[in-house]
């Protein structure tokens, strides 16, 4: 008799967010809707955030993005501008916190 166990992924399932860039700033898809038009991350999922060539993020956008990421296990910020990666990462860390969600750049 053979017993088999289901394979579990090494990382939690992911949600990807490709955010727009408007004049060098991160922009949400629909800024007038709840969470800026982003679907909230289900509890325990990871979030991959692509910011392209954005150089900065404003406080309102950061707050809406952080609210959508509230239940994530960890998140990754990816982009092409080192200044933008630092700005977005720092803003999200301040709102979510390093303890609540890990971050990789």
VENZIRA-V385714 format. One record per pair of residues at least 4 apart in sequence whose C-alpha atoms are under 8 Angstrom apart, sorted by the first residue. I is the first residue (numbers start at 1). J is the second residue. D is the distance in whole Angstrom. If there is no record, write none. Layout:
BEGIN
i:I j:J d:D
i:I j:J d:D
END
This chain:
BEGIN
i:12 j:44 d:7
i:12 j:45 d:5
i:12 j:46 d:6
i:12 j:73 d:8
i:13 j:45 d:5
i:13 j:46 d:6
i:14 j:45 d:5
i:14 j:46 d:5
i:14 j:47 d:5
i:14 j:48 d:7
i:15 j:41 d:7
i:15 j:45 d:7
i:15 j:46 d:6
i:15 j:47 d:5
i:15 j:48 d:6
i:16 j:47 d:6
i:16 j:48 d:5
i:16 j:49 d:6
i:16 j:50 d:8
i:17 j:38 d:8
i:17 j:47 d:7
i:17 j:48 d:6
i:17 j:49 d:5
i:17 j:50 d:6
i:18 j:49 d:6
i:18 j:50 d:5
i:18 j:51 d:6
i:19 j:26 d:7
i:19 j:27 d:6
i:19 j:28 d:6
i:19 j:29 d:7
i:19 j:49 d:7
i:19 j:50 d:6
i:19 j:51 d:5
i:19 j:52 d:8
i:20 j:26 d:6
i:20 j:27 d:5
i:20 j:28 d:6
i:20 j:29 d:7
i:20 j:51 d:7
i:20 j:52 d:8
i:21 j:25 d:5
i:21 j:26 d:5
i:21 j:27 d:5
i:21 j:51 d:7
i:21 j:52 d:7
i:21 j:53 d:7
i:21 j:54 d:6
i:22 j:26 d:6
i:22 j:27 d:6
i:22 j:54 d:8
i:24 j:53 d:7
i:24 j:54 d:5
i:24 j:55 d:5
i:24 j:56 d:7
i:25 j:54 d:5
i:25 j:55 d:6
i:25 j:56 d:5
i:25 j:57 d:5
i:25 j:58 d:7
i:26 j:51 d:7
i:26 j:54 d:6
i:26 j:55 d:8
i:26 j:56 d:6
i:26 j:57 d:5
i:26 j:58 d:8
i:26 j:61 d:8
i:27 j:31 d:8
i:27 j:57 d:8
i:27 j:61 d:7
i:28 j:36 d:5
i:28 j:37 d:7
i:28 j:38 d:8
i:28 j:61 d:7
i:29 j:36 d:6
i:29 j:37 d:6
i:29 j:38 d:7
i:30 j:36 d:5
i:30 j:37 d:5
i:30 j:38 d:8
i:31 j:35 d:8
i:31 j:36 d:4
i:31 j:37 d:6
i:31 j:61 d:8
i:32 j:36 d:6
i:32 j:37 d:8
i:33 j:37 d:5
i:34 j:38 d:8
i:34 j:64 d:8
i:35 j:39 d:7
i:35 j:40 d:7
i:35 j:64 d:5
i:35 j:65 d:6
i:35 j:67 d:7
i:35 j:68 d:6
i:36 j:61 d:8
i:36 j:64 d:6
i:36 j:65 d:7
i:38 j:65 d:8
i:38 j:68 d:7
i:39 j:68 d:7
i:40 j:67 d:8
i:40 j:68 d:4
i:40 j:69 d:6
i:40 j:70 d:8
i:40 j:71 d:8
i:41 j:45 d:6
i:41 j:46 d:8
i:41 j:47 d:7
i:41 j:68 d:6
i:41 j:69 d:6
i:41 j:70 d:7
i:41 j:71 d:6
i:41 j:72 d:6
i:42 j:71 d:6
i:42 j:72 d:7
i:43 j:71 d:4
i:43 j:72 d:5
i:43 j:73 d:7
i:44 j:71 d:6
i:44 j:72 d:5
i:44 j:73 d:5
i:45 j:71 d:8
i:45 j:72 d:5
i:45 j:73 d:5
i:45 j:74 d:7
i:46 j:72 d:5
i:46 j:73 d:5
i:46 j:74 d:5
i:46 j:75 d:5
i:46 j:76 d:8
i:47 j:69 d:7
i:47 j:72 d:7
i:47 j:74 d:7
i:47 j:75 d:5
i:47 j:76 d:6
i:48 j:75 d:6
i:48 j:76 d:5
i:48 j:77 d:6
i:48 j:78 d:7
i:49 j:75 d:7
i:49 j:76 d:6
i:49 j:77 d:5
i:49 j:78 d:6
i:50 j:77 d:6
i:50 j:78 d:5
i:50 j:79 d:6
i:51 j:77 d:7
i:51 j:78 d:6
i:51 j:79 d:5
i:51 j:80 d:8
i:51 j:84 d:8
i:51 j:85 d:8
i:52 j:78 d:7
i:52 j:79 d:4
i:52 j:80 d:6
i:52 j:81 d:8
i:53 j:79 d:6
i:53 j:80 d:5
i:53 j:81 d:5
i:53 j:84 d:7
i:54 j:79 d:7
i:54 j:80 d:8
i:54 j:81 d:7
i:54 j:84 d:5
i:55 j:81 d:6
i:55 j:82 d:8
i:55 j:83 d:6
i:55 j:84 d:4
i:55 j:85 d:7
i:55 j:87 d:7
i:56 j:83 d:7
i:56 j:84 d:5
i:56 j:87 d:6
i:56 j:88 d:6
i:57 j:61 d:7
i:57 j:62 d:6
i:57 j:84 d:8
i:57 j:87 d:7
i:57 j:88 d:6
i:57 j:91 d:8
i:58 j:62 d:6
i:59 j:63 d:6
i:59 j:91 d:8
i:60 j:64 d:6
i:61 j:65 d:6
i:62 j:66 d:6
i:62 j:88 d:8
i:62 j:91 d:6
i:62 j:92 d:6
i:62 j:95 d:8
i:63 j:67 d:6
i:63 j:92 d:8
i:63 j:95 d:7
i:64 j:68 d:6
i:65 j:69 d:6
i:65 j:92 d:8
i:66 j:70 d:6
i:66 j:92 d:6
i:66 j:95 d:6
i:66 j:96 d:6
i:69 j:75 d:8
i:70 j:96 d:7
i:72 j:101 d:7
i:73 j:100 d:8
i:73 j:101 d:6
i:73 j:102 d:7
i:74 j:101 d:5
i:74 j:102 d:5
i:74 j:103 d:6
i:75 j:101 d:7
i:75 j:102 d:6
i:75 j:103 d:5
i:75 j:104 d:7
i:76 j:103 d:5
i:76 j:104 d:5
i:76 j:105 d:6
i:77 j:85 d:7
i:77 j:88 d:8
i:77 j:89 d:7
i:77 j:103 d:8
i:77 j:104 d:7
i:77 j:105 d:5
i:78 j:85 d:7
i:78 j:105 d:6
i:79 j:84 d:7
i:79 j:85 d:6
i:80 j:84 d:8
i:80 j:85 d:8
i:81 j:85 d:6
i:82 j:86 d:6
i:83 j:87 d:6
i:84 j:88 d:6
i:85 j:89 d:6
i:85 j:105 d:7
i:86 j:90 d:6
i:87 j:91 d:6
i:88 j:92 d:6
i:89 j:93 d:6
i:89 j:103 d:8
i:89 j:105 d:8
i:90 j:94 d:6
i:91 j:95 d:6
i:92 j:96 d:6
i:92 j:97 d:7
i:93 j:97 d:5
i:93 j:98 d:6
i:93 j:103 d:8
i:96 j:100 d:6
i:96 j:101 d:7
i:97 j:101 d:7
i:98 j:102 d:6
i:98 j:103 d:7
END
